[in-house]
Amino acid sequence: MCNCPTVRLHIRAGCTEAEALHILRSVPTLTDRFRRAPVWLPLVLAALLVAADQALKAWALANLQEGQPPRVFIPGLVEWLLTFNTGAAWSLFSGSAVPLALGRLLVGLGILGYVTWKPQPRALSIILAMISAGAIGNAIDGLRQGKVTDMIHSPLLSSVTRALNAGDFPIFNVADSCVVLGTLALLITSFVGDQQAKRTAK
């Protein structure tokens, strides 16, 4: 006698074979359960990252002064140096803080809405949550004070950009880090996925 799941379900449940097939197809596989992130994951992660970004900005505003020498945190790697940016990285689009903030807010909320409406694999959900948190974190600054608060300076990164004749590396914040690292991770995962798909197709 056939021992496949469809037949066993058909016999035990007393349903027709078509009904048994429908039941089996409606039950997610273990692979799907591990692959798909829960709906709450990107929302909670984005909220925590936005909170961390805003907390560090509040600390910087309370403890640092613009124009003062940098305060060393990790020698050679990280310094605290308060600046304000009305544009994007490397002072692009300076003076456009509010329009940029609106665009960032729409992007951030749009990404969160997408991953909530259509749950993604866990890694992709985390990456998209990082990008959305970064966009929302800087959007809050732009809408609230018309400029973005930056406070993290890396002498190491600046030495690299100066060697490339690109000047000092921009002073940044947690939100900027989320966007940059999230975007890099998205590119890497996309490349890896493409390579795996090519190998599978061969």
C-alpha positions as a Markdown table, in Angstrom:
| # | Residue | x | y | z |
|---|---|---|---|---|
| 1 | Met | 0.0 | 0.0 | 0.0 |
| 2 | Cys | 1.2 | 3.5 | -0.8 |
| 3 | Asn | 2.6 | 5.3 | 2.3 |
| 4 | Cys | 2.7 | 8.8 | 1.0 |
| 5 | Pro | 1.4 | 11.7 | 3.2 |
| 6 | Thr | -1.6 | 12.3 | 1.0 |
| 7 | Val | -2.9 | 8.7 | 1.3 |
| 8 | Arg | -2.2 | 8.6 | 5.1 |
| 9 | Leu | -4.1 | 11.8 | 5.6 |
| 10 | His | -6.9 | 10.6 | 3.2 |
| 11 | Ile | -7.4 | 7.4 | 5.2 |
| 12 | Arg | -7.1 | 8.9 | 8.7 |
| 13 | Ala | -9.2 | 12.0 | 8.2 |
| 14 | Gly | -11.8 | 10.2 | 6.1 |
| 15 | Cys | -11.6 | 12.9 | 3.5 |
| 16 | Thr | -11.3 | 12.7 | -0.3 |
| 17 | Glu | -7.9 | 12.7 | -2.0 |
| 18 | Ala | -8.5 | 16.2 | -3.3 |
| 19 | Glu | -9.4 | 17.5 | 0.2 |
| 20 | Ala | -6.3 | 15.8 | 1.6 |
| 21 | Leu | -4.1 | 17.5 | -1.0 |
| 22 | His | -5.7 | 20.9 | -0.2 |
| 23 | Ile | -5.0 | 20.4 | 3.5 |
| 24 | Leu | -1.4 | 19.5 | 2.9 |
| 25 | Arg | -0.8 | 22.5 | 0.6 |
| 26 | Ser | -2.2 | 24.9 | 3.1 |
| 27 | Val | 0.2 | 23.8 | 5.8 |
| 28 | Pro | 3.5 | 25.8 | 5.6 |
| 29 | Thr | 6.6 | 23.6 | 5.4 |
| 30 | Leu | 9.4 | 23.8 | 8.0 |
| 31 | Thr | 11.6 | 25.5 | 5.4 |
| 32 | Asp | 9.0 | 28.3 | 4.9 |
| 33 | Arg | 8.8 | 28.7 | 8.7 |
| 34 | Phe | 12.5 | 29.2 | 9.1 |
| 35 | Arg | 12.8 | 31.2 | 5.9 |
| 36 | Arg | 10.1 | 33.8 | 6.5 |
| 37 | Ala | 10.6 | 36.3 | 9.3 |
| 38 | Pro | 7.7 | 37.0 | 11.7 |
| 39 | Val | 5.8 | 40.2 | 10.9 |
| 40 | Trp | 6.9 | 41.9 | 14.1 |
| 41 | Leu | 10.6 | 41.4 | 13.6 |
| 42 | Pro | 11.3 | 44.3 | 11.1 |
| 43 | Leu | 9.0 | 46.6 | 13.1 |
| 44 | Val | 10.6 | 45.9 | 16.4 |
| 45 | Leu | 14.2 | 46.1 | 15.0 |
| 46 | Ala | 13.4 | 49.4 | 13.2 |
| 47 | Ala | 11.9 | 50.9 | 16.4 |
| 48 | Leu | 15.0 | 49.9 | 18.4 |
| 49 | Leu | 17.4 | 51.3 | 15.9 |
| 50 | Val | 15.4 | 54.6 | 15.6 |
| 51 | Ala | 15.4 | 54.8 | 19.4 |
| 52 | Ala | 19.2 | 54.2 | 19.6 |
| 53 | Asp | 19.8 | 56.9 | 16.9 |
| 54 | Gln | 17.6 | 59.5 | 18.6 |
| 55 | Ala | 19.2 | 58.7 | 22.0 |
| 56 | Leu | 22.7 | 59.2 | 20.8 |
| 57 | Lys | 21.7 | 62.4 | 19.0 |
| 58 | Ala | 20.1 | 63.7 | 22.3 |
| 59 | Trp | 23.3 | 62.8 | 24.2 |
| 60 | Ala | 25.5 | 64.6 | 21.6 |
| 61 | Leu | 23.3 | 67.8 | 21.8 |
| 62 | Ala | 23.5 | 67.7 | 25.6 |
| 63 | Asn | 27.3 | 67.0 | 25.9 |
| 64 | Leu | 29.0 | 68.2 | 22.8 |
| 65 | Gln | 29.4 | 71.7 | 21.3 |
| 66 | Glu | 29.7 | 72.5 | 17.6 |
| 67 | Gly | 33.1 | 73.8 | 16.6 |
| 68 | Gln | 34.9 | 72.2 | 19.6 |
| 69 | Pro | 37.8 | 69.7 | 19.1 |
| 70 | Pro | 36.8 | 66.1 | 18.7 |
| 71 | Arg | 36.4 | 64.0 | 21.9 |
| 72 | Val | 38.2 | 60.6 | 21.5 |
| 73 | Phe | 36.1 | 57.6 | 22.1 |
| 74 | Ile | 38.2 | 54.7 | 20.5 |
| 75 | Pro | 41.7 | 56.1 | 19.7 |
| 76 | Gly | 42.2 | 56.1 | 15.9 |
| 77 | Leu | 38.8 | 54.7 | 15.2 |
| 78 | Val | 36.0 | 56.8 | 16.6 |
| 79 | Glu | 35.7 | 60.3 | 17.9 |
| 80 | Trp | 32.7 | 62.4 | 18.9 |
| 81 | Leu | 32.5 | 65.6 | 16.9 |
| 82 | Leu | 29.2 | 67.5 | 16.8 |
| 83 | Thr | 28.1 | 68.9 | 13.4 |
| 84 | Phe | 24.8 | 69.6 | 11.7 |
| 85 | Asn | 23.9 | 68.7 | 8.1 |
| 86 | Thr | 21.1 | 70.3 | 6.1 |
| 87 | Gly | 21.6 | 67.9 | 3.2 |
| 88 | Ala | 22.9 | 64.4 | 2.5 |
| 89 | Ala | 26.4 | 62.8 | 2.8 |
| 90 | Trp | 29.3 | 65.0 | 1.7 |
| 91 | Ser | 27.0 | 68.0 | 2.1 |
| 92 | Leu | 25.0 | 67.1 | -1.1 |
| 93 | Phe | 21.7 | 68.9 | -1.5 |
| 94 | Ser | 22.6 | 71.3 | 1.4 |
| 95 | Gly | 19.7 | 73.5 | 2.5 |
| 96 | Ser | 17.1 | 70.8 | 1.5 |
| 97 | Ala | 16.6 | 69.3 | 4.9 |
| 98 | Val | 12.8 | 69.3 | 4.9 |
| 99 | Pro | 12.3 | 67.9 | 1.4 |
| 100 | Leu | 14.9 | 65.3 | 2.1 |
| 101 | Ala | 13.2 | 64.5 | 5.4 |
| 102 | Leu | 9.9 | 64.0 | 3.7 |
| 103 | Gly | 11.5 | 61.7 | 1.1 |
| 104 | Arg | 13.3 | 59.7 | 3.7 |
| 105 | Leu | 10.1 | 59.3 | 5.8 |
| 106 | Leu | 8.2 | 58.0 | 2.8 |
| 107 | Val | 11.0 | 55.6 | 1.9 |
| 108 | Gly | 11.3 | 54.3 | 5.5 |
| 109 | Leu | 7.6 | 53.9 | 6.1 |
| 110 | Gly | 7.1 | 52.4 | 2.6 |
| 111 | Ile | 9.8 | 49.7 | 3.3 |
| 112 | Leu | 8.2 | 48.9 | 6.7 |
| 113 | Gly | 4.8 | 48.7 | 5.1 |
| 114 | Tyr | 6.1 | 46.4 | 2.4 |
| 115 | Val | 7.7 | 43.9 | 4.8 |
| 116 | Thr | 4.6 | 43.9 | 7.0 |
| 117 | Trp | 2.3 | 43.3 | 4.1 |
| 118 | Lys | 4.5 | 40.8 | 2.4 |
| 119 | Pro | 6.9 | 39.1 | 5.0 |
| 120 | Gln | 10.4 | 38.4 | 3.6 |
| 121 | Pro | 13.1 | 36.0 | 4.5 |
| 122 | Arg | 14.6 | 36.7 | 7.9 |
| 123 | Ala | 17.9 | 38.1 | 6.6 |
| 124 | Leu | 16.2 | 40.4 | 4.1 |
| 125 | Ser | 13.7 | 41.6 | 6.7 |
| 126 | Ile | 16.6 | 42.6 | 9.0 |
| 127 | Ile | 18.4 | 44.4 | 6.2 |
| 128 | Leu | 15.3 | 46.3 | 5.1 |
| 129 | Ala | 14.5 | 47.2 | 8.7 |
| 130 | Met | 18.0 | 48.7 | 9.0 |
| 131 | Ile | 17.5 | 50.8 | 5.9 |
| 132 | Ser | 14.0 | 52.0 | 6.9 |
| 133 | Ala | 15.3 | 52.8 | 10.5 |
| 134 | Gly | 18.1 | 54.9 | 9.0 |
| 135 | Ala | 15.7 | 56.8 | 6.8 |
| 136 | Ile | 13.2 | 57.4 | 9.5 |
| 137 | Gly | 15.8 | 58.4 | 12.1 |
| 138 | Asn | 17.2 | 61.2 | 9.9 |
| 139 | Ala | 13.7 | 62.2 | 8.7 |
| 140 | Ile | 12.8 | 62.9 | 12.3 |
| 141 | Asp | 15.7 | 65.4 | 12.6 |
| 142 | Gly | 14.9 | 67.1 | 9.4 |
| 143 | Leu | 11.3 | 67.6 | 10.2 |
| 144 | Arg | 11.9 | 68.6 | 13.8 |
| 145 | Gln | 14.9 | 70.9 | 13.6 |
| 146 | Gly | 15.5 | 71.5 | 9.8 |
| 147 | Lys | 18.9 | 69.7 | 10.0 |
| 148 | Val | 20.4 | 66.3 | 10.8 |
| 149 | Thr | 22.6 | 65.9 | 13.9 |
| 150 | Asp | 25.9 | 64.1 | 13.2 |
| 151 | Met | 28.5 | 63.2 | 15.8 |
| 152 | Ile | 30.6 | 60.2 | 14.8 |
| 153 | His | 33.9 | 60.8 | 13.2 |
| 154 | Ser | 36.3 | 58.0 | 12.1 |
| 155 | Pro | 40.0 | 59.0 | 11.7 |
| 156 | Leu | 40.6 | 55.7 | 10.0 |
| 157 | Leu | 37.9 | 56.1 | 7.4 |
| 158 | Ser | 39.1 | 59.7 | 6.8 |
| 159 | Ser | 42.6 | 58.5 | 6.1 |
| 160 | Val | 41.2 | 56.2 | 3.5 |
| 161 | Thr | 39.1 | 58.8 | 1.8 |
| 162 | Arg | 42.0 | 61.3 | 1.9 |
| 163 | Ala | 44.2 | 58.8 | 0.2 |
| 164 | Leu | 41.6 | 58.6 | -2.6 |
| 165 | Asn | 41.6 | 62.4 | -2.8 |
| 166 | Ala | 38.0 | 62.5 | -1.5 |
| 167 | Gly | 38.7 | 64.6 | 1.5 |
| 168 | Asp | 37.7 | 63.7 | 5.1 |
| 169 | Phe | 35.0 | 61.0 | 5.5 |
| 170 | Pro | 31.7 | 62.6 | 6.5 |
| 171 | Ile | 30.8 | 62.8 | 10.1 |
| 172 | Phe | 27.8 | 60.5 | 10.5 |
| 173 | Asn | 25.3 | 59.1 | 13.0 |
| 174 | Val | 23.6 | 55.8 | 13.8 |
| 175 | Ala | 20.9 | 56.4 | 11.1 |
| 176 | Asp | 23.5 | 56.9 | 8.4 |
| 177 | Ser | 25.3 | 53.7 | 9.5 |
| 178 | Cys | 22.0 | 51.8 | 9.2 |
| 179 | Val | 21.4 | 53.0 | 5.7 |
| 180 | Val | 25.0 | 52.4 | 4.5 |
| 181 | Leu | 25.4 | 49.0 | 6.1 |
| 182 | Gly | 21.9 | 47.9 | 5.1 |
| 183 | Thr | 22.5 | 48.9 | 1.5 |
| 184 | Leu | 25.9 | 47.1 | 1.4 |
| 185 | Ala | 24.3 | 44.0 | 2.9 |
| 186 | Leu | 21.5 | 44.2 | 0.3 |
| 187 | Leu | 23.9 | 44.3 | -2.5 |
| 188 | Ile | 26.0 | 41.4 | -1.2 |
| 189 | Thr | 22.9 | 39.2 | -0.6 |
| 190 | Ser | 21.6 | 40.0 | -4.1 |
| 191 | Phe | 25.0 | 39.1 | -5.6 |
| 192 | Val | 25.2 | 35.9 | -3.7 |
| 193 | Gly | 21.6 | 35.0 | -4.6 |
| 194 | Asp | 22.3 | 35.6 | -8.3 |
| 195 | Gln | 25.4 | 33.4 | -8.2 |
| 196 | Gln | 23.5 | 30.6 | -6.5 |
| 197 | Ala | 20.7 | 30.9 | -9.1 |
| 198 | Lys | 23.3 | 30.6 | -11.9 |
| 199 | Arg | 24.8 | 27.6 | -10.3 |
| 200 | Thr | 21.4 | 26.0 | -9.9 |
| 201 | Ala | 20.5 | 26.7 | -13.5 |
| 202 | Lys | 23.6 | 24.9 | -14.8 |
